[in-house]
Amino acid sequence: MHQEPLLEIYGVCGLSVVPVKLEPSDKSEIGTQLLFGELFTILNKSEDGKWVYIEIVQDQYKGWIDSKQYEPVGKEYFTEYQKLQWPVCKDVMGVIQGNGKYFPILMGSTLPFYNNGTVIIGKNILRYDGEAQFINHTPDLKFLERTAKFYLAAPYMWGGKSHFGIDCSGFTQQVMKLCGKQLPRDSYHQAECGFKKPYSERLPGDLAFFHNAHGKVIHVGILLDQNVIIHASGEVRIDMLDENGIFNKEKNIYTHKLSSINQIF
Protein backbone atom coordinates (compact mmCIF):
# COMPACT_ATOMS: atom_id res chain seq x y z
CA MET A 1 0.00 0.00 0.00
CA HIS A 2 1.26 3.48 -0.90
CA GLN A 3 1.62 5.49 2.32
CA GLU A 4 2.74 8.93 1.07
CA PRO A 5 0.30 11.86 1.39
CA LEU A 6 -2.32 11.84 -1.36
CA LEU A 7 -2.54 14.81 -3.72
CA GLU A 8 -6.08 13.83 -4.70
CA ILE A 9 -8.37 13.05 -1.80
CA TYR A 10 -11.83 13.45 -3.35
CA GLY A 11 -13.46 12.18 -6.51
CA VAL A 12 -16.74 11.88 -8.40
CA CYS A 13 -17.95 9.23 -10.81
CA GLY A 14 -18.04 10.64 -14.36
CA LEU A 15 -18.91 7.40 -16.16
CA SER A 16 -22.20 5.51 -16.48
CA VAL A 17 -21.20 2.87 -13.95
CA VAL A 18 -17.90 1.88 -12.34
CA PRO A 19 -17.17 -1.41 -10.53
CA VAL A 20 -15.94 -1.11 -6.95
CA LYS A 21 -13.70 -4.09 -6.21
CA LEU A 22 -12.86 -5.81 -2.94
CA GLU A 23 -9.18 -5.98 -3.94
CA PRO A 24 -6.99 -3.86 -6.28
CA SER A 25 -7.21 -6.27 -9.21
CA ASP A 26 -9.27 -6.67 -12.39
CA LYS A 27 -9.87 -10.25 -11.29
CA SER A 28 -11.30 -9.23 -7.91
CA GLU A 29 -14.91 -9.67 -6.88
CA ILE A 30 -17.19 -6.64 -7.28
CA GLY A 31 -18.54 -5.38 -3.96
CA THR A 32 -20.73 -2.62 -5.36
CA GLN A 33 -20.88 -0.07 -8.16
CA LEU A 34 -20.55 3.68 -8.50
CA LEU A 35 -23.23 5.31 -10.61
CA PHE A 36 -22.71 8.57 -12.45
CA GLY A 37 -22.46 11.56 -10.13
CA GLU A 38 -21.66 9.67 -6.93
CA LEU A 39 -19.12 11.33 -4.66
CA PHE A 40 -16.34 9.65 -2.71
CA THR A 41 -13.25 10.18 -0.60
CA ILE A 42 -9.93 8.70 -1.70
CA LEU A 43 -8.30 6.89 1.21
CA ASN A 44 -5.28 5.31 -0.44
CA LYS A 45 -3.65 4.16 -3.66
CA SER A 46 -2.06 0.89 -4.75
CA GLU A 47 1.73 0.82 -5.03
CA ASP A 48 1.57 0.75 -8.83
CA GLY A 49 -0.90 3.66 -8.90
CA LYS A 50 -3.44 1.70 -10.95
CA TRP A 51 -6.07 1.53 -8.19
CA VAL A 52 -7.49 3.91 -5.62
CA TYR A 53 -9.16 2.87 -2.37
CA ILE A 54 -12.32 4.92 -1.79
CA GLU A 55 -15.18 5.47 0.63
CA ILE A 56 -18.49 6.32 -1.02
CA VAL A 57 -20.13 9.31 0.66
CA GLN A 58 -23.68 7.99 0.14
CA ASP A 59 -23.33 4.77 2.12
CA GLN A 60 -19.75 4.69 3.49
CA TYR A 61 -18.96 1.60 1.42
CA LYS A 62 -15.22 1.08 0.88
CA GLY A 63 -13.49 -0.57 -2.04
CA TRP A 64 -11.07 -0.24 -4.95
CA ILE A 65 -11.69 1.46 -8.30
CA ASP A 66 -9.53 1.78 -11.40
CA SER A 67 -7.56 5.05 -11.19
CA LYS A 68 -8.61 5.84 -14.78
CA GLN A 69 -12.33 5.70 -13.98
CA TYR A 70 -13.06 8.82 -11.97
CA GLU A 71 -12.79 12.61 -11.97
CA PRO A 72 -10.69 14.16 -9.18
CA VAL A 73 -12.34 17.07 -7.37
CA GLY A 74 -11.14 19.61 -4.84
CA LYS A 75 -12.35 20.33 -1.34
CA GLU A 76 -14.60 23.18 -2.52
CA TYR A 77 -16.47 20.91 -4.97
CA PHE A 78 -16.67 18.18 -2.34
CA THR A 79 -18.09 20.59 0.27
CA GLU A 80 -20.54 22.40 -2.02
CA TYR A 81 -21.83 19.10 -3.43
CA GLN A 82 -22.96 18.03 0.04
CA LYS A 83 -24.74 21.27 0.94
CA LEU A 84 -27.76 20.54 -1.26
CA GLN A 85 -29.85 17.56 -2.35
CA TRP A 86 -29.25 17.17 -6.09
CA PRO A 87 -31.81 15.62 -8.43
CA VAL A 88 -31.40 12.17 -9.94
CA CYS A 89 -32.00 10.66 -13.35
CA LYS A 90 -35.66 9.60 -13.34
CA ASP A 91 -35.58 7.73 -16.65
CA VAL A 92 -34.44 4.15 -17.04
CA MET A 93 -31.67 5.81 -19.06
CA GLY A 94 -30.69 9.43 -19.61
CA VAL A 95 -27.90 10.81 -21.78
CA ILE A 96 -24.83 12.89 -20.93
CA GLN A 97 -23.11 14.97 -23.62
CA GLY A 98 -20.00 17.14 -23.58
CA ASN A 99 -16.26 17.21 -24.22
CA GLY A 100 -16.77 15.05 -27.29
CA LYS A 101 -18.53 12.35 -25.27
CA TYR A 102 -22.07 10.98 -25.54
CA PHE A 103 -23.07 8.21 -23.13
CA PRO A 104 -26.06 6.86 -21.18
CA ILE A 105 -26.58 7.13 -17.44
CA LEU A 106 -28.96 5.02 -15.40
CA MET A 107 -32.00 5.63 -13.24
CA GLY A 108 -31.00 6.89 -9.81
CA SER A 109 -27.75 8.47 -11.02
CA THR A 110 -27.04 11.77 -9.27
CA LEU A 111 -26.97 15.03 -11.24
CA PRO A 112 -24.45 17.24 -9.37
CA PHE A 113 -24.95 21.01 -9.59
CA TYR A 114 -27.90 20.50 -11.93
CA ASN A 115 -29.02 23.73 -13.59
CA ASN A 116 -31.23 24.03 -16.67
CA GLY A 117 -30.11 20.73 -18.13
CA THR A 118 -26.43 20.92 -17.23
CA VAL A 119 -24.37 19.13 -14.57
CA ILE A 120 -20.84 19.66 -13.31
CA ILE A 121 -18.47 16.72 -12.98
CA GLY A 122 -15.11 17.90 -11.70
CA LYS A 123 -14.10 20.76 -13.99
CA ASN A 124 -16.45 19.67 -16.77
CA ILE A 125 -19.84 21.20 -17.54
CA LEU A 126 -21.94 18.54 -19.30
CA ARG A 127 -25.38 18.46 -20.87
CA TYR A 128 -28.00 16.09 -19.46
CA ASP A 129 -30.84 14.92 -21.71
CA GLY A 130 -33.56 13.27 -19.66
CA GLU A 131 -35.93 13.91 -16.80
CA ALA A 132 -34.43 15.14 -13.53
CA GLN A 133 -36.28 14.24 -10.33
CA PHE A 134 -35.81 15.84 -6.96
CA ILE A 135 -36.25 13.17 -4.30
CA ASN A 136 -39.42 13.45 -2.24
CA HIS A 137 -38.72 12.63 1.40
CA THR A 138 -42.43 12.30 2.26
CA PRO A 139 -43.47 8.61 2.35
CA ASP A 140 -45.40 7.68 -0.80
CA LEU A 141 -46.15 3.96 -1.06
CA LYS A 142 -47.64 4.20 -4.56
CA PHE A 143 -44.47 5.85 -5.83
CA LEU A 144 -42.38 3.22 -4.06
CA GLU A 145 -44.31 0.42 -5.78
CA ARG A 146 -44.01 2.07 -9.21
CA THR A 147 -40.29 2.62 -8.71
CA ALA A 148 -39.67 -0.96 -7.57
CA LYS A 149 -41.59 -2.36 -10.54
CA PHE A 150 -39.44 -0.31 -12.95
CA TYR A 151 -36.67 -2.80 -12.08
CA LEU A 152 -38.69 -5.92 -12.92
CA ALA A 153 -36.67 -8.41 -15.00
CA ALA A 154 -33.37 -6.65 -14.25
CA PRO A 155 -30.87 -9.55 -14.14
CA TYR A 156 -29.29 -10.50 -10.83
CA MET A 157 -25.61 -9.60 -10.56
CA TRP A 158 -23.59 -9.72 -7.35
CA GLY A 159 -22.54 -6.17 -6.43
CA GLY A 160 -24.77 -4.55 -9.06
CA LYS A 161 -27.20 -1.70 -8.60
CA SER A 162 -28.50 -0.93 -12.10
CA HIS A 163 -31.06 -2.24 -14.57
CA PHE A 164 -28.27 -4.13 -16.33
CA GLY A 165 -27.34 -6.10 -13.22
CA ILE A 166 -28.45 -5.75 -9.62
CA ASP A 167 -28.31 -7.72 -6.40
CA CYS A 168 -30.93 -7.91 -3.65
CA SER A 169 -29.54 -5.17 -1.40
CA GLY A 170 -28.54 -3.00 -4.36
CA PHE A 171 -32.17 -3.18 -5.47
CA THR A 172 -33.60 -2.17 -2.10
CA GLN A 173 -30.96 0.54 -1.67
CA GLN A 174 -31.70 2.12 -5.04
CA VAL A 175 -35.49 1.99 -4.65
CA MET A 176 -35.35 3.46 -1.16
CA LYS A 177 -32.92 6.16 -2.32
CA LEU A 178 -35.42 7.27 -4.96
CA CYS A 179 -38.08 7.33 -2.24
CA GLY A 180 -36.01 9.50 0.10
CA LYS A 181 -34.53 6.86 2.41
CA GLN A 182 -30.81 6.14 2.46
CA LEU A 183 -29.85 2.56 3.32
CA PRO A 184 -26.46 0.88 3.80
CA ARG A 185 -25.19 -1.24 0.91
CA ASP A 186 -25.41 -4.78 2.30
CA SER A 187 -28.50 -6.67 3.44
CA TYR A 188 -27.17 -7.53 6.91
CA HIS A 189 -26.51 -3.83 7.53
CA GLN A 190 -29.90 -2.86 6.10
CA ALA A 191 -31.45 -5.26 8.63
CA GLU A 192 -30.33 -2.83 11.35
CA CYS A 193 -32.35 0.04 9.84
CA GLY A 194 -35.83 1.14 10.87
CA PHE A 195 -37.43 -1.06 13.50
CA LYS A 196 -38.40 -4.69 13.58
CA LYS A 197 -42.09 -5.55 13.87
CA PRO A 198 -44.17 -8.71 14.29
CA TYR A 199 -45.00 -10.56 11.09
CA SER A 200 -48.70 -10.01 11.79
CA GLU A 201 -48.17 -6.22 11.59
CA ARG A 202 -46.37 -6.20 8.22
CA LEU A 203 -47.37 -3.51 5.71
CA PRO A 204 -46.58 -2.59 2.10
CA GLY A 205 -43.26 -0.77 1.95
CA ASP A 206 -41.69 -2.78 4.77
CA LEU A 207 -38.45 -4.63 4.13
CA ALA A 208 -38.36 -8.38 4.64
CA PHE A 209 -35.04 -10.00 5.54
CA PHE A 210 -34.01 -13.63 5.16
CA HIS A 211 -31.25 -15.69 6.76
CA ASN A 212 -29.16 -18.74 5.97
CA ALA A 213 -28.70 -21.89 8.05
CA HIS A 214 -26.25 -20.06 10.30
CA GLY A 215 -28.70 -17.26 11.05
CA LYS A 216 -26.88 -14.60 8.98
CA VAL A 217 -29.04 -12.21 6.95
CA ILE A 218 -28.30 -12.90 3.29
CA HIS A 219 -31.33 -11.57 1.38
CA VAL A 220 -33.82 -8.69 1.39
CA GLY A 221 -36.91 -7.62 -0.50
CA ILE A 222 -39.73 -5.07 -0.41
CA LEU A 223 -43.31 -5.92 0.52
CA LEU A 224 -45.79 -4.79 -2.13
CA ASP A 225 -48.68 -6.26 -0.16
CA GLN A 226 -48.95 -8.31 3.00
CA ASN A 227 -48.26 -11.52 1.08
CA VAL A 228 -46.42 -10.22 -1.99
CA ILE A 229 -42.71 -9.37 -2.20
CA ILE A 230 -40.51 -7.90 -4.94
CA HIS A 231 -36.85 -8.87 -4.76
CA ALA A 232 -33.76 -9.68 -6.84
CA SER A 233 -33.28 -13.44 -7.17
CA GLY A 234 -32.16 -14.52 -10.63
CA GLU A 235 -33.86 -11.34 -11.75
CA VAL A 236 -36.02 -8.74 -10.07
CA ARG A 237 -39.27 -10.62 -9.63
CA ILE A 238 -42.47 -10.78 -7.61
CA ASP A 239 -43.17 -13.78 -5.37
CA MET A 240 -45.47 -14.81 -2.56
CA LEU A 241 -44.47 -14.35 1.08
CA ASP A 242 -45.69 -16.02 4.26
CA GLU A 243 -44.27 -16.43 7.76
CA ASN A 244 -41.98 -19.22 6.53
CA GLY A 245 -40.39 -17.14 3.79
CA ILE A 246 -40.53 -16.59 0.03
CA PHE A 247 -42.49 -19.16 -1.94
CA ASN A 248 -41.62 -19.62 -5.61
CA LYS A 249 -44.74 -20.91 -7.38
CA GLU A 250 -42.83 -21.92 -10.50
CA LYS A 251 -40.54 -24.24 -8.54
CA ASN A 252 -43.11 -25.02 -5.84
CA ILE A 253 -40.52 -24.44 -3.10
CA TYR A 254 -39.53 -21.95 -0.44
CA THR A 255 -36.39 -20.21 -1.67
CA HIS A 256 -35.61 -17.96 1.32
CA LYS A 257 -36.29 -18.34 5.05
CA LEU A 258 -37.81 -15.30 6.75
CA SER A 259 -35.71 -13.60 9.41
CA SER A 260 -37.47 -10.30 10.17
CA ILE A 261 -39.78 -7.57 8.96
CA ASN A 262 -38.48 -4.01 9.29
CA GLN A 263 -40.49 -0.82 8.92
CA ILE A 264 -38.45 1.85 7.15
CA PHE A 265 -41.06 4.56 6.60
C-alpha positions as CSV (number, residue, x, y, z in Angstrom):
1,M,0.0,0.0,0.0
2,H,1.3,3.5,-0.9
3,Q,1.6,5.5,2.3
4,E,2.7,8.9,1.1
5,P,0.3,11.9,1.4
6,L,-2.3,11.8,-1.4
7,L,-2.5,14.8,-3.7
8,E,-6.1,13.8,-4.7
9,I,-8.4,13.0,-1.8
10,Y,-11.8,13.5,-3.4
11,G,-13.5,12.2,-6.5
12,V,-16.7,11.9,-8.4
13,C,-17.9,9.2,-10.8
14,G,-18.0,10.6,-14.4
15,L,-18.9,7.4,-16.2
16,S,-22.2,5.5,-16.5
17,V,-21.2,2.9,-13.9
18,V,-17.9,1.9,-12.3
19,P,-17.2,-1.4,-10.5
20,V,-15.9,-1.1,-7.0
21,K,-13.7,-4.1,-6.2
22,L,-12.9,-5.8,-2.9
23,E,-9.2,-6.0,-3.9
24,P,-7.0,-3.9,-6.3
25,S,-7.2,-6.3,-9.2
26,D,-9.3,-6.7,-12.4
27,K,-9.9,-10.3,-11.3
28,S,-11.3,-9.2,-7.9
29,E,-14.9,-9.7,-6.9
30,I,-17.2,-6.6,-7.3
31,G,-18.5,-5.4,-4.0
32,T,-20.7,-2.6,-5.4
33,Q,-20.9,-0.1,-8.2
34,L,-20.6,3.7,-8.5
35,L,-23.2,5.3,-10.6
36,F,-22.7,8.6,-12.5
37,G,-22.5,11.6,-10.1
38,E,-21.7,9.7,-6.9
39,L,-19.1,11.3,-4.7
40,F,-16.3,9.6,-2.7
41,T,-13.3,10.2,-0.6
42,I,-9.9,8.7,-1.7
43,L,-8.3,6.9,1.2
44,N,-5.3,5.3,-0.4
45,K,-3.7,4.2,-3.7
46,S,-2.1,0.9,-4.7
47,E,1.7,0.8,-5.0
48,D,1.6,0.8,-8.8
49,G,-0.9,3.7,-8.9
50,K,-3.4,1.7,-10.9
51,W,-6.1,1.5,-8.2
52,V,-7.5,3.9,-5.6
53,Y,-9.2,2.9,-2.4
54,I,-12.3,4.9,-1.8
55,E,-15.2,5.5,0.6
56,I,-18.5,6.3,-1.0
57,V,-20.1,9.3,0.7
58,Q,-23.7,8.0,0.1
59,D,-23.3,4.8,2.1
60,Q,-19.7,4.7,3.5
61,Y,-19.0,1.6,1.4
62,K,-15.2,1.1,0.9
63,G,-13.5,-0.6,-2.0
64,W,-11.1,-0.2,-5.0
65,I,-11.7,1.5,-8.3
66,D,-9.5,1.8,-11.4
67,S,-7.6,5.1,-11.2
68,K,-8.6,5.8,-14.8
69,Q,-12.3,5.7,-14.0
70,Y,-13.1,8.8,-12.0
71,E,-12.8,12.6,-12.0
72,P,-10.7,14.2,-9.2
73,V,-12.3,17.1,-7.4
74,G,-11.1,19.6,-4.8
75,K,-12.4,20.3,-1.3
76,E,-14.6,23.2,-2.5
77,Y,-16.5,20.9,-5.0
78,F,-16.7,18.2,-2.3
79,T,-18.1,20.6,0.3
80,E,-20.5,22.4,-2.0
81,Y,-21.8,19.1,-3.4
82,Q,-23.0,18.0,0.0
83,K,-24.7,21.3,0.9
84,L,-27.8,20.5,-1.3
85,Q,-29.8,17.6,-2.3
86,W,-29.2,17.2,-6.1
87,P,-31.8,15.6,-8.4
88,V,-31.4,12.2,-9.9
89,C,-32.0,10.7,-13.4
90,K,-35.7,9.6,-13.3
91,D,-35.6,7.7,-16.7
92,V,-34.4,4.2,-17.0
93,M,-31.7,5.8,-19.1
94,G,-30.7,9.4,-19.6
95,V,-27.9,10.8,-21.8
96,I,-24.8,12.9,-20.9
97,Q,-23.1,15.0,-23.6
98,G,-20.0,17.1,-23.6
99,N,-16.3,17.2,-24.2
100,G,-16.8,15.1,-27.3
101,K,-18.5,12.4,-25.3
102,Y,-22.1,11.0,-25.5
103,F,-23.1,8.2,-23.1
104,P,-26.1,6.9,-21.2
105,I,-26.6,7.1,-17.4
106,L,-29.0,5.0,-15.4
107,M,-32.0,5.6,-13.2
108,G,-31.0,6.9,-9.8
109,S,-27.7,8.5,-11.0
110,T,-27.0,11.8,-9.3
111,L,-27.0,15.0,-11.2
112,P,-24.5,17.2,-9.4
113,F,-25.0,21.0,-9.6
114,Y,-27.9,20.5,-11.9
115,N,-29.0,23.7,-13.6
116,N,-31.2,24.0,-16.7
117,G,-30.1,20.7,-18.1
118,T,-26.4,20.9,-17.2
119,V,-24.4,19.1,-14.6
120,I,-20.8,19.7,-13.3
121,I,-18.5,16.7,-13.0
122,G,-15.1,17.9,-11.7
123,K,-14.1,20.8,-14.0
124,N,-16.4,19.7,-16.8
125,I,-19.8,21.2,-17.5
126,L,-21.9,18.5,-19.3
127,R,-25.4,18.5,-20.9
128,Y,-28.0,16.1,-19.5
129,D,-30.8,14.9,-21.7
130,G,-33.6,13.3,-19.7
131,E,-35.9,13.9,-16.8
132,A,-34.4,15.1,-13.5
133,Q,-36.3,14.2,-10.3
134,F,-35.8,15.8,-7.0
135,I,-36.3,13.2,-4.3
136,N,-39.4,13.5,-2.2
137,H,-38.7,12.6,1.4
138,T,-42.4,12.3,2.3
139,P,-43.5,8.6,2.4
140,D,-45.4,7.7,-0.8
141,L,-46.2,4.0,-1.1
142,K,-47.6,4.2,-4.6
143,F,-44.5,5.9,-5.8
144,L,-42.4,3.2,-4.1
145,E,-44.3,0.4,-5.8
146,R,-44.0,2.1,-9.2
147,T,-40.3,2.6,-8.7
148,A,-39.7,-1.0,-7.6
149,K,-41.6,-2.4,-10.5
150,F,-39.4,-0.3,-12.9
151,Y,-36.7,-2.8,-12.1
152,L,-38.7,-5.9,-12.9
153,A,-36.7,-8.4,-15.0
154,A,-33.4,-6.7,-14.2
155,P,-30.9,-9.5,-14.1
156,Y,-29.3,-10.5,-10.8
157,M,-25.6,-9.6,-10.6
158,W,-23.6,-9.7,-7.4
159,G,-22.5,-6.2,-6.4
160,G,-24.8,-4.6,-9.1
161,K,-27.2,-1.7,-8.6
162,S,-28.5,-0.9,-12.1
163,H,-31.1,-2.2,-14.6
164,F,-28.3,-4.1,-16.3
165,G,-27.3,-6.1,-13.2
166,I,-28.5,-5.8,-9.6
167,D,-28.3,-7.7,-6.4
168,C,-30.9,-7.9,-3.7
169,S,-29.5,-5.2,-1.4
170,G,-28.5,-3.0,-4.4
171,F,-32.2,-3.2,-5.5
172,T,-33.6,-2.2,-2.1
173,Q,-31.0,0.5,-1.7
174,Q,-31.7,2.1,-5.0
175,V,-35.5,2.0,-4.7
176,M,-35.4,3.5,-1.2
177,K,-32.9,6.2,-2.3
178,L,-35.4,7.3,-5.0
179,C,-38.1,7.3,-2.2
180,G,-36.0,9.5,0.1
181,K,-34.5,6.9,2.4
182,Q,-30.8,6.1,2.5
183,L,-29.9,2.6,3.3
184,P,-26.5,0.9,3.8
185,R,-25.2,-1.2,0.9
186,D,-25.4,-4.8,2.3
187,S,-28.5,-6.7,3.4
188,Y,-27.2,-7.5,6.9
189,H,-26.5,-3.8,7.5
190,Q,-29.9,-2.9,6.1
191,A,-31.4,-5.3,8.6
192,E,-30.3,-2.8,11.4
193,C,-32.4,0.0,9.8
194,G,-35.8,1.1,10.9
195,F,-37.4,-1.1,13.5
196,K,-38.4,-4.7,13.6
197,K,-42.1,-5.6,13.9
198,P,-44.2,-8.7,14.3
199,Y,-45.0,-10.6,11.1
200,S,-48.7,-10.0,11.8
201,E,-48.2,-6.2,11.6
202,R,-46.4,-6.2,8.2
203,L,-47.4,-3.5,5.7
204,P,-46.6,-2.6,2.1
205,G,-43.3,-0.8,1.9
206,D,-41.7,-2.8,4.8
207,L,-38.5,-4.6,4.1
208,A,-38.4,-8.4,4.6
209,F,-35.0,-10.0,5.5
210,F,-34.0,-13.6,5.2
211,H,-31.3,-15.7,6.8
212,N,-29.2,-18.7,6.0
213,A,-28.7,-21.9,8.0
214,H,-26.2,-20.1,10.3
215,G,-28.7,-17.3,11.1
216,K,-26.9,-14.6,9.0
217,V,-29.0,-12.2,7.0
218,I,-28.3,-12.9,3.3
219,H,-31.3,-11.6,1.4
220,V,-33.8,-8.7,1.4
221,G,-36.9,-7.6,-0.5
222,I,-39.7,-5.1,-0.4
223,L,-43.3,-5.9,0.5
224,L,-45.8,-4.8,-2.1
225,D,-48.7,-6.3,-0.2
226,Q,-48.9,-8.3,3.0
227,N,-48.3,-11.5,1.1
228,V,-46.4,-10.2,-2.0
229,I,-42.7,-9.4,-2.2
230,I,-40.5,-7.9,-4.9
231,H,-36.8,-8.9,-4.8
232,A,-33.8,-9.7,-6.8
233,S,-33.3,-13.4,-7.2
234,G,-32.2,-14.5,-10.6
235,E,-33.9,-11.3,-11.8
236,V,-36.0,-8.7,-10.1
237,R,-39.3,-10.6,-9.6
238,I,-42.5,-10.8,-7.6
239,D,-43.2,-13.8,-5.4
240,M,-45.5,-14.8,-2.6
241,L,-44.5,-14.3,1.1
242,D,-45.7,-16.0,4.3
243,E,-44.3,-16.4,7.8
244,N,-42.0,-19.2,6.5
245,G,-40.4,-17.1,3.8
246,I,-40.5,-16.6,0.0
247,F,-42.5,-19.2,-1.9
248,N,-41.6,-19.6,-5.6
249,K,-44.7,-20.9,-7.4
250,E,-42.8,-21.9,-10.5
251,K,-40.5,-24.2,-8.5
252,N,-43.1,-25.0,-5.8
253,I,-40.5,-24.4,-3.1
254,Y,-39.5,-21.9,-0.4
255,T,-36.4,-20.2,-1.7
256,H,-35.6,-18.0,1.3
257,K,-36.3,-18.3,5.0
258,L,-37.8,-15.3,6.8
259,S,-35.7,-13.6,9.4
260,S,-37.5,-10.3,10.2
261,I,-39.8,-7.6,9.0
262,N,-38.5,-4.0,9.3
263,Q,-40.5,-0.8,8.9
264,I,-38.5,1.8,7.2
265,F,-41.1,4.6,6.6
